[in-house]
Amino acid sequence: MSSTGNILAFLRNIIPDWISITLANMIIVIGLVLLFVGLEKFLKKKGTQIQNYLLIGIYFIIHMYITYVVPDIRHRHINFSIPFIFTGIQVAYLMLRRVPIVMRKFTRPVGYVFIIISIFHVVRIIYLAQNNDALTNTVESKSIEAMFLIVWELVLILAICSLFLMYIKRLIIDVNNQEEKFSKSFYAAPFVILLSKLSTGEIFEVNHKIQSICGYLPSELIGFNTIDLKLWGSSKDRLKFTTLLKSEGSVVEKEYQFRKKSGELFFGLLSAKIININGEQCIISIINDITIRKTAELNLKKSETSLRLSNSTKDKFFSIIAHDLKSPFNGILGFSQLLSEQVKNKDYESIEDYAEIINTSSQHAVDLLSNLTEWSMSQTGKMEFSPEYVDIVIVIKSTLELLKISSDQKNIHINLNLPTNLILYVDKIMIEVILRNLISNAIKFTPQKGSIYINVLEKNKEYLFSIIDTGVGIDEKHIDKLFRIDSTYTTEGTNNERGTGLGLILCKDFIDYHKGKIWVESKPNIGSEFYFSLTKDYH
């Protein structure tokens, strides 16, 4: 604005006086005030401007009076100098006193220049006040005014230079402060920050957190890319990341696995963005180690699974007590009462059938109680694992003898493919339970005159046992339910024999004690093949 006012004043005698004198001077004075306000904002110092509004108002009134009412060029020049003095003092005070001490080293020169400006105008006012003919057309007055003009131009140049230097220094300080803030944030961040080139993947900056998280010194990564360093846990993850980054321009909090210097893998939460540094496209990547969080999540999932299994176990236990155990005893009581009444009435018809039903129900109840007892002991940890050297062939044959009545009732042919003897270090009671459940299931689901095959196959580190029947088989969708407590699957046998729903679960628990495996292969209407393995050198 001051430049505009000076141009208008320079055009005096070419343009109307109200523009070249009144408007030009007002613009210059307002420009002075705006300069002060701008300097305050630049230095982030807020102050009241009431005195400056009064200054402009008073200057305008006096200027109009001595220009149009009582024209007086000398007083007009004196009036014009007063705003320079007043504003110069304010600027000098701002630069020398109001700004923080650390900033005064680059504001001080400006303050001194505006003191000079104020002194210059004070001297000019004194000169004008003491010389009534100072602005006349005499040679002396012209010389002095020319000298004042030269000095004023020099002061203005000095003011412009000092303001420019202050502005440059302030910018430099602001840039340095921003760099310092970035540097402190970059190197003190609690996560890994990498800067790399998009074209080559070359890492050119990395903070110190890389050492505590990955085990690398920052200097060991500079100049290399992530492929050379094998930082990615999976090359597929790296490809997915780069594809997403190039297509979207950024990646926000994606979970990947990364590799430490030691080769150990860890989970990291990766965010990245393509940025421009010195005209080259680069990637800023932030990796936050979430191993602790992932471990906590896995532990929570394990706890949830364990709790769900515990609830399923409890529900299963109550179901067996409430229904499965109650049913056979209801049958026994009911048919016993019928049998008693028929004997009293000497009605012996159907007595044999009732006795058979009572016997079957009693046997089912005994089997259920046996399995329930063994299962509850296993679940509560009260069953001790007591391995000893046992001849498995003898155990198989004694189990077959125990179940001989059931197999003979169906005329089932049992084929054995066993060695003469097989000594293993196992818990005899558990092995008996496993064999009794698997063989009794084979008998239960094999029809009249069917066949059962019991085989033992020696392998490098284990023996593989198989019980194969030619029974009803199991649909593939139900196979996964057989060894799980949380999903019950039971069916009736070919002679309507009922299962307990616990046998195979017991088998799996007891096989686990021996560090073995158990599984089944089955097809409906063809038969089932149950396999379990026992290691040779378990002890």
LOBAVEX-990268 format. One line per field, with one value per residue (C-alpha): residue number from 1; x, z, y; residue in one letter. Coordinates in Angstrom, 2 decimals, decimal comma. Each point is the difference from the previous one (the first is absolute). Layout:
! LOBAVEX-990268
num: (NUM ...)
X: (X ...)
Z: (Z ...)
Y: (Y ...)
residu: (A ...)
END
This chain:
! LOBAVEX-990268
num: (1 2 3 4 5 6 7 8 9 10 11 12 13 14 15 16 17 18 19 20 21 22 23 24 25 26 27 28 29 30 31 32 33 34 35 36 37 38 39 40 41 42 43 44 45 46 47 48 49 50 51 52 53 54 55 56 57 58 59 60 61 62 63 64 65 66 67 68 69 70 71 72 73 74 75 76 77 78 79 80 81 82 83 84 85 86 87 88 89 90 91 92 93 94 95 96 97 98 99 100 101 102 103 104 105 106 107 108 109 110 111 112 113 114 115 116 117 118 119 120 121 122 123 124 125 126 127 128 129 130 131 132 133 134 135 136 137 138 139 140 141 142 143 144 145 146 147 148 149 150 151 152 153 154 155 156 157 158 159 160 161 162 163 164 165 166 167 168 169 170 171 172 173 174 175 176 177 178 179 180 181 182 183 184 185 186 187 188 189 190 191 192 193 194 195 196 197 198 199 200 201 202 203 204 205 206 207 208 209 210 211 212 213 214 215 216 217 218 219 220 221 222 223 224 225 226 227 228 229 230 231 232 233 234 235 236 237 238 239 240 241 242 243 244 245 246 247 248 249 250 251 252 253 254 255 256 257 258 259 260 261 262 263 264 265 266 267 268 269 270 271 272 273 274 275 276 277 278 279 280 281 282 283 284 285 286 287 288 289 290 291 292 293 294 295 296 297 298 299 300 301 302 303 304 305 306 307 308 309 310 311 312 313 314 315 316 317 318 319 320 321 322 323 324 325 326 327 328 329 330 331 332 333 334 335 336 337 338 339 340 341 342 343 344 345 346 347 348 349 350 351 352 353 354 355 356 357 358 359 360 361 362 363 364 365 366 367 368 369 370 371 372 373 374 375 376 377 378 379 380 381 382 383 384 385 386 387 388 389 390 391 392 393 394 395 396 397 398 399 400 401 402 403 404 405 406 407 408 409 410 411 412 413 414 415 416 417 418 419 420 421 422 423 424 425 426 427 428 429 430 431 432 433 434 435 436 437 438 439 440 441 442 443 444 445 446 447 448 449 450 451 452 453 454 455 456 457 458 459 460 461 462 463 464 465 466 467 468 469 470 471 472 473 474 475 476 477 478 479 480 481 482 483 484 485 486 487 488 489 490 491 492 493 494 495 496 497 498 499 500 501 502 503 504 505 506 507 508 509 510 511 512 513 514 515 516 517 518 519 520 521 522 523 524 525 526 527 528 529 530 531 532 533 534 535 536 537 538 539)
X: (0,00 2,84 1,39 -3,40 -0,12 3,52 -0,88 -3,10 2,04 2,62 -2,75 -0,85 -0,87 -0,99 -2,97 -2,46 1,37 -2,55 1,49 3,67 -0,09 -2,89 -0,55 3,70 0,90 -2,88 1,09 3,58 -1,10 -2,40 2,78 2,26 -2,61 -0,61 3,76 0,04 -3,03 1,65 3,22 -1,96 -1,66 3,30 1,56 -3,18 -0,56 -3,57 -0,60 -2,73 -0,29 -2,20 2,90 0,65 -3,65 0,12 3,26 -1,55 -3,12 1,83 2,47 -2,84 -1,86 3,12 1,05 -3,37 0,09 3,51 -0,57 -3,42 -1,11 3,26 2,50 3,48 2,60 2,48 -2,55 -1,14 3,55 0,23 -3,34 1,24 3,13 -1,89 -1,46 3,53 1,30 -2,89 0,04 3,81 0,01 -2,59 1,98 3,26 -1,61 -1,45 3,37 2,14 -2,25 -3,20 1,49 1,63 3,70 0,92 -1,60 1,59 3,20 -1,79 -2,63 2,45 1,34 -3,56 -0,64 3,12 -1,03 -3,43 1,65 2,01 -3,24 -1,61 3,09 0,11 -3,59 0,56 2,96 -2,09 -2,83 2,48 1,47 -3,43 -1,17 3,05 0,03 -3,16 1,42 1,38 -2,23 0,30 1,73 3,33 3,21 0,75 -3,39 0,25 3,45 -1,11 -3,14 2,13 2,29 -3,02 -1,32 3,31 0,27 -3,62 0,58 3,03 -2,00 -2,77 2,49 1,48 -3,48 -0,90 3,29 -0,36 -3,60 1,00 2,91 -2,25 -2,54 2,67 1,51 -3,43 -0,73 3,33 -0,74 -3,50 1,41 2,67 -2,64 -2,15 2,99 0,86 -3,58 -0,04 3,41 -1,02 -3,33 1,69 2,73 -1,96 -3,08 -0,96 -0,30 2,17 -0,02 1,61 0,58 0,70 -0,05 -3,06 1,94 2,68 -1,20 3,35 -0,20 1,61 -1,24 -1,17 -0,49 1,70 -3,06 1,06 2,71 -2,29 -2,69 1,97 3,55 1,53 2,10 -1,35 3,31 -0,51 -3,16 1,04 0,64 -1,79 -3,57 -2,36 0,56 3,78 -0,55 -2,81 -2,10 -3,28 -1,20 -1,65 0,73 -3,75 -0,69 2,58 -1,59 -3,49 1,32 1,79 -2,97 -2,40 2,35 0,50 -3,71 -1,32 2,97 -0,11 -0,42 -1,64 0,61 0,35 1,31 3,04 2,77 3,55 3,36 2,51 3,75 0,06 -2,50 -2,82 -3,38 -2,22 -3,35 0,02 -2,69 1,14 -1,12 1,65 -0,47 1,61 1,51 2,15 3,48 2,16 -1,99 0,30 -2,80 0,79 -1,75 -0,35 -0,76 -0,97 0,24 -1,46 0,93 -3,27 1,47 -1,23 -3,48 -0,09 1,21 -2,74 -2,56 1,19 -0,10 -3,48 -1,10 1,54 -1,80 -3,24 0,46 0,85 -3,03 -2,26 1,39 -0,49 -3,61 -0,54 1,51 -2,31 -3,03 0,97 0,36 -3,41 -1,56 1,33 -1,19 -3,38 -0,83 2,42 0,49 -3,63 -1,38 1,43 -1,08 -3,51 -0,02 1,28 -2,60 -2,86 0,69 0,87 -3,47 -1,61 2,07 -1,04 -3,69 0,11 1,74 -2,65 -2,72 1,90 0,05 3,38 -0,46 2,54 1,97 3,11 -0,38 -0,38 3,03 2,06 -1,05 0,88 3,38 0,71 -1,01 2,10 3,02 -0,47 -0,22 3,15 1,90 -1,21 0,97 3,40 0,69 -1,42 2,23 3,11 -0,84 -0,66 3,29 1,80 -1,62 0,73 3,58 -0,60 0,91 3,69 1,99 1,93 1,85 1,59 1,20 -3,08 -0,55 -2,59 -0,91 -1,12 -2,08 -1,71 -0,84 -1,31 -2,21 -1,40 -0,74 -1,84 -2,15 -0,40 -3,67 -0,90 1,89 -1,36 -3,60 0,49 2,17 2,71 3,28 3,04 3,25 3,30 3,19 2,28 3,58 0,65 0,62 0,47 1,53 -0,60 0,47 -3,63 -2,65 -1,75 -3,35 -0,20 0,88 -2,70 -2,56 1,09 -0,20 -3,27 -1,73 1,29 -0,69 -3,43 -0,92 1,06 -2,20 -2,90 -0,10 0,80 -3,05 -0,66 2,74 2,20 3,77 2,44 3,73 2,55 3,47 3,36 2,54 3,55 1,46 3,30 -0,85 -3,44 -2,50 -3,22 -3,13 -3,20 -3,46 -1,96 -3,65 -2,46 -2,80 -2,27 2,81 -0,09 -0,90 3,05 -1,72 -0,24 3,58 1,33 -2,54 1,15 2,91 -1,42 -1,76 -1,79 -1,91 -1,70 -0,52 -1,51 -2,03 -1,60 1,72 -1,28 -1,90 -1,15 2,94 0,46 3,29 1,17 1,40 3,18 1,94 1,88 0,64 1,61 2,06 1,36 0,84 1,84 1,84 1,11 1,52 2,17 0,96 -1,75 -2,70 -3,46 -2,12 -2,70 -0,78 -3,55 -2,60 -3,73 -1,20 3,58 1,60 2,38 3,74 1,26 3,75 2,19 3,77 2,32 3,65 2,70 2,23 -2,56 1,92)
Z: (0,00 0,80 -3,51 -1,50 2,07 -1,07 -3,67 0,36 1,72 -2,75 -2,56 1,66 -2,52 -2,43 1,92 2,22 3,34 2,08 -1,41 -0,02 3,40 2,21 -1,28 -0,49 3,54 1,53 -1,87 1,23 3,65 -0,13 -1,62 2,97 2,44 -2,06 -0,06 3,79 0,19 -2,51 2,00 3,13 -1,78 -1,50 3,46 1,51 2,37 0,37 1,26 0,08 -2,98 1,53 0,13 -3,69 -0,93 1,97 -1,72 -3,45 0,98 1,57 -2,90 -2,52 1,81 0,37 -3,57 -1,39 2,07 -1,04 -3,59 -0,80 2,88 0,86 -2,58 1,51 -1,69 2,89 2,57 -2,46 -0,11 3,80 0,26 -2,53 2,08 3,26 -1,13 -0,99 3,45 1,81 -2,15 0,01 3,82 0,07 -2,48 1,87 3,31 -1,64 -1,42 3,03 2,97 -0,79 -1,89 1,92 0,73 -2,35 -2,93 0,69 -1,79 -3,35 0,96 1,63 -3,29 -1,07 3,35 -0,39 -3,53 1,20 2,82 -2,70 -1,93 3,09 0,71 -3,62 0,16 3,40 -1,45 -3,03 2,22 2,03 -3,19 -1,43 3,27 0,25 -3,66 -1,28 -3,50 -0,02 -2,91 -2,05 -3,34 1,31 -0,92 3,64 0,63 -3,14 1,01 3,50 -1,31 -2,53 2,80 2,06 -3,03 -0,58 3,65 -0,05 -3,06 1,65 3,16 -2,05 -1,80 3,36 1,36 -2,99 0,25 3,75 -0,42 -2,80 2,03 3,03 -2,16 -1,48 3,42 1,43 -2,87 0,56 3,71 -0,74 -2,48 2,51 2,71 -2,26 -0,90 3,68 0,84 -2,85 1,01 3,64 -0,97 -2,58 2,21 3,29 -1,47 1,81 -3,34 -3,03 -2,65 -3,37 -2,93 -3,29 -3,73 -1,86 -3,16 1,56 3,54 1,30 3,66 0,57 3,52 2,99 3,66 2,96 0,98 -2,69 2,35 2,93 -2,21 -2,77 1,39 -2,84 0,40 -2,23 -1,90 -0,92 -1,96 -1,80 -3,70 -0,02 -0,82 1,92 -2,44 0,62 3,75 -0,08 2,31 -1,27 1,55 -3,29 -3,56 -0,71 2,73 -1,51 -3,44 1,40 1,85 -2,99 -2,30 2,45 0,62 -3,69 -0,75 3,03 0,80 3,65 2,29 3,40 2,91 -1,78 1,93 -1,43 1,29 -0,02 0,64 2,59 -0,52 2,01 -2,41 2,52 -1,38 1,62 -0,76 -1,06 -0,77 -3,17 -1,28 -3,03 -2,37 -3,23 0,46 -2,11 1,27 -2,15 -3,10 0,52 1,06 3,33 2,53 3,69 1,86 3,66 1,60 3,46 1,81 1,07 1,16 3,56 -1,25 -2,32 2,83 2,22 -2,76 -0,47 3,76 0,09 -2,82 1,82 3,18 -1,94 -1,60 3,36 1,61 -2,84 0,32 3,74 -0,44 -2,60 2,37 2,77 -2,31 -1,23 3,57 1,02 -3,18 0,74 3,58 -0,85 -3,02 -1,08 3,46 0,93 -3,10 0,54 3,65 -0,99 -2,39 2,66 2,52 -2,49 -1,37 3,48 1,15 -3,02 0,60 3,67 -0,82 -2,63 2,41 2,65 -2,55 -1,18 -3,46 -1,29 -3,55 -1,03 3,26 -1,99 -2,15 3,08 1,63 -3,17 -0,03 3,69 -0,64 -2,98 1,98 2,96 -2,25 -1,60 3,44 1,15 -3,15 0,43 3,66 -0,81 -2,74 2,07 2,93 -2,14 -1,91 3,15 1,50 -3,19 -0,09 3,65 -0,19 2,54 -2,40 0,35 -3,07 1,01 -2,96 0,18 -2,43 -1,33 -2,67 -2,20 -1,76 3,28 0,80 -3,43 0,45 3,54 -1,23 -2,75 2,59 2,12 -3,01 -1,35 0,97 -1,90 -3,12 0,12 0,22 -3,43 -1,41 -0,76 -1,30 1,52 -1,98 1,79 -1,68 3,03 0,86 2,48 2,68 0,16 3,09 0,39 2,84 0,58 2,67 -0,04 1,34 -2,61 -2,84 1,20 -0,05 -3,52 -1,39 1,80 -1,42 -3,54 -0,26 1,68 -2,44 -2,92 1,32 0,67 -3,54 -1,90 -1,22 0,42 -1,49 -0,65 0,41 2,15 -0,70 2,68 -1,33 1,31 -2,38 1,05 -1,25 0,57 3,30 0,83 -0,21 -1,90 1,28 -2,07 0,82 -3,23 -0,22 -2,81 1,71 -0,67 -0,32 0,82 -2,19 -0,67 1,44 3,42 0,24 1,56 2,82 1,19 2,19 1,17 3,29 -1,27 -2,75 0,81 -2,65 0,91 -1,99 0,75 -0,91 -2,48 2,86 1,45 2,40 1,51 0,41 2,91 -2,04 2,08 -1,29 -2,86 2,07 2,62 -2,67 -1,25 3,53 0,81 -3,35 0,71 3,27 -2,09 -2,50 -2,72 -2,57 -0,73 -3,12 -2,07 -3,64 -0,81 -2,75 0,55 -0,57 -0,56 3,44 2,23 0,55 3,32 0,34 2,95 0,40 2,93 -0,06 0,40 2,29 2,02 3,25)
Y: (0,00 2,40 -0,55 0,88 3,20 0,98 -0,53 2,20 2,71 -0,20 0,77 3,32 2,75 -2,77 -1,39 1,91 1,29 -1,91 -3,20 0,93 1,71 -1,10 -3,54 -0,69 1,13 -1,97 -3,12 0,42 0,47 -2,94 -2,03 0,80 -1,26 -3,14 -0,60 0,04 -2,33 -2,35 -0,09 -0,87 -2,93 -1,10 -0,08 -1,52 2,91 1,18 3,53 2,66 2,34 2,71 2,50 -0,54 0,51 3,30 0,91 -0,45 1,93 2,94 0,13 0,08 2,84 2,14 -0,75 1,07 3,21 1,13 -1,07 1,46 2,28 1,76 -1,20 -0,26 -2,20 0,21 -1,23 -2,63 -1,41 0,13 -1,82 -2,59 -0,74 -0,65 -3,43 -1,08 0,87 -1,66 -3,15 -0,18 0,01 -2,81 -2,09 0,60 -1,00 -3,12 -1,02 0,83 -0,81 -1,88 -2,94 -2,90 0,39 -2,88 1,87 3,39 -0,94 0,34 2,65 2,40 1,52 0,82 1,65 2,16 1,03 1,14 1,96 1,75 0,64 1,52 2,15 1,09 1,26 1,64 1,90 0,94 1,29 2,09 1,40 0,82 1,55 2,29 1,07 1,60 0,25 -3,53 -1,06 3,20 0,09 1,37 -1,79 -0,80 -1,57 -2,09 -1,26 -0,96 -1,72 -1,88 -1,11 -1,13 -1,85 -1,79 -0,97 -1,15 -2,15 -1,57 -0,67 -1,57 -2,25 -0,95 -0,73 -2,16 -1,93 -0,54 -1,19 -2,34 -1,42 -0,45 -1,85 -2,27 -0,74 -0,74 -2,39 -1,72 -0,37 -1,33 -2,51 -1,04 -0,35 -2,13 -2,14 -0,36 -0,98 -2,52 -1,35 -0,42 -1,57 -2,24 -1,34 -0,11 -1,72 -3,25 -1,82 -0,61 2,76 -0,71 2,34 -1,75 0,72 -1,20 -0,86 -2,22 -0,63 1,31 1,06 3,41 0,83 -2,04 0,82 -1,69 -2,08 -2,47 -1,22 -0,86 -1,57 -1,70 -0,12 2,06 3,12 2,82 0,03 -3,68 0,87 3,19 -0,66 -3,38 -0,96 -2,28 -2,87 0,03 0,11 -2,61 2,17 -1,46 -3,23 -0,94 1,12 -0,26 2,55 2,37 -0,35 0,67 3,07 1,53 -0,64 1,64 2,94 0,74 -0,25 1,92 2,26 -1,01 -3,00 0,39 -2,40 -3,32 -3,01 -1,77 -2,22 1,35 -1,62 1,16 -0,08 -3,23 -1,57 0,05 1,03 2,60 1,60 3,64 2,56 1,79 3,40 1,62 2,92 1,15 3,49 2,32 0,92 2,28 -0,92 -3,77 -2,32 -1,66 -2,20 0,81 -3,22 -0,42 -3,44 -0,51 -3,22 -1,65 -3,31 0,56 0,83 -3,02 -2,25 1,39 -0,61 -3,58 -0,59 1,47 -2,29 -2,99 1,03 0,41 -3,43 -1,53 1,63 -1,12 -3,54 0,13 1,09 -2,72 -2,54 1,15 -0,06 -3,45 -1,25 1,33 -1,38 -3,48 0,11 1,51 -2,15 -2,69 -1,48 0,40 -1,76 -3,50 -0,03 1,05 -2,96 -2,35 1,18 -0,13 -3,45 -1,34 1,08 -1,68 -3,12 -0,06 0,36 -2,76 -2,38 0,72 -0,70 -3,10 1,47 -1,13 1,23 2,68 -0,44 -0,90 3,11 2,21 -1,60 0,61 3,67 0,37 -1,62 2,30 3,11 -1,10 -0,60 3,43 1,63 -1,79 1,04 3,56 0,15 -1,47 2,52 2,83 -0,86 -0,29 3,21 2,05 -1,22 0,99 3,46 0,78 -1,26 -2,74 -2,79 -0,68 -0,91 -3,09 -1,49 -3,44 -2,64 -1,76 -2,67 1,72 -3,29 -1,52 3,12 -0,21 -3,67 0,47 2,89 -2,24 -2,68 2,57 0,99 -3,54 -0,32 3,19 -1,09 -3,55 1,27 1,57 -2,80 2,54 -1,37 1,72 -0,14 0,66 1,12 0,24 -0,86 -2,81 2,60 3,77 1,54 3,74 2,49 1,07 0,49 -3,34 1,24 2,75 -2,35 -2,42 2,83 1,03 -3,54 -0,81 3,11 -0,38 -3,73 0,24 2,81 -2,18 -2,84 2,36 1,45 -3,22 -1,96 -3,74 -2,18 3,03 0,17 1,97 0,30 0,86 0,80 1,20 1,55 0,82 3,29 1,83 1,67 -1,33 -2,82 0,62 -1,80 -0,28 -1,34 -0,40 -1,01 -0,69 1,87 2,95 2,55 3,72 2,94 2,23 3,08 -1,71 -1,28 3,23 -0,29 -3,42 1,10 3,36 0,55 3,11 -1,84 -3,28 -2,68 -3,37 -2,52 -3,32 -3,23 -2,57 -1,73 3,33 0,13 3,46 1,83 2,12 2,87 -0,09 -2,98 1,63 3,15 -2,20 -1,74 3,34 1,21 -3,23 -0,04 3,59 -1,20 -2,33 2,76 -1,96 0,78 -1,36 0,50 -1,67 -0,67 -1,00 -0,29 -0,55 -3,57 -1,20 0,19 1,91 -0,19 1,34 0,55 0,91 0,13 -0,70 1,02 -2,60 2,06 1,98 -0,57)
residu: (M S S T G N I L A F L R N I I P D W I S I T L A N M I I V I G L V L L F V G L E K F L K K K G T Q I Q N Y L L I G I Y F I I H M Y I T Y V V P D I R H R H I N F S I P F I F T G I Q V A Y L M L R R V P I V M R K F T R P V G Y V F I I I S I F H V V R I I Y L A Q N N D A L T N T V E S K S I E A M F L I V W E L V L I L A I C S L F L M Y I K R L I I D V N N Q E E K F S K S F Y A A P F V I L L S K L S T G E I F E V N H K I Q S I C G Y L P S E L I G F N T I D L K L W G S S K D R L K F T T L L K S E G S V V E K E Y Q F R K K S G E L F F G L L S A K I I N I N G E Q C I I S I I N D I T I R K T A E L N L K K S E T S L R L S N S T K D K F F S I I A H D L K S P F N G I L G F S Q L L S E Q V K N K D Y E S I E D Y A E I I N T S S Q H A V D L L S N L T E W S M S Q T G K M E F S P E Y V D I V I V I K S T L E L L K I S S D Q K N I H I N L N L P T N L I L Y V D K I M I E V I L R N L I S N A I K F T P Q K G S I Y I N V L E K N K E Y L F S I I D T G V G I D E K H I D K L F R I D S T Y T T E G T N N E R G T G L G L I L C K D F I D Y H K G K I W V E S K P N I G S E F Y F S L T K D Y H)
END
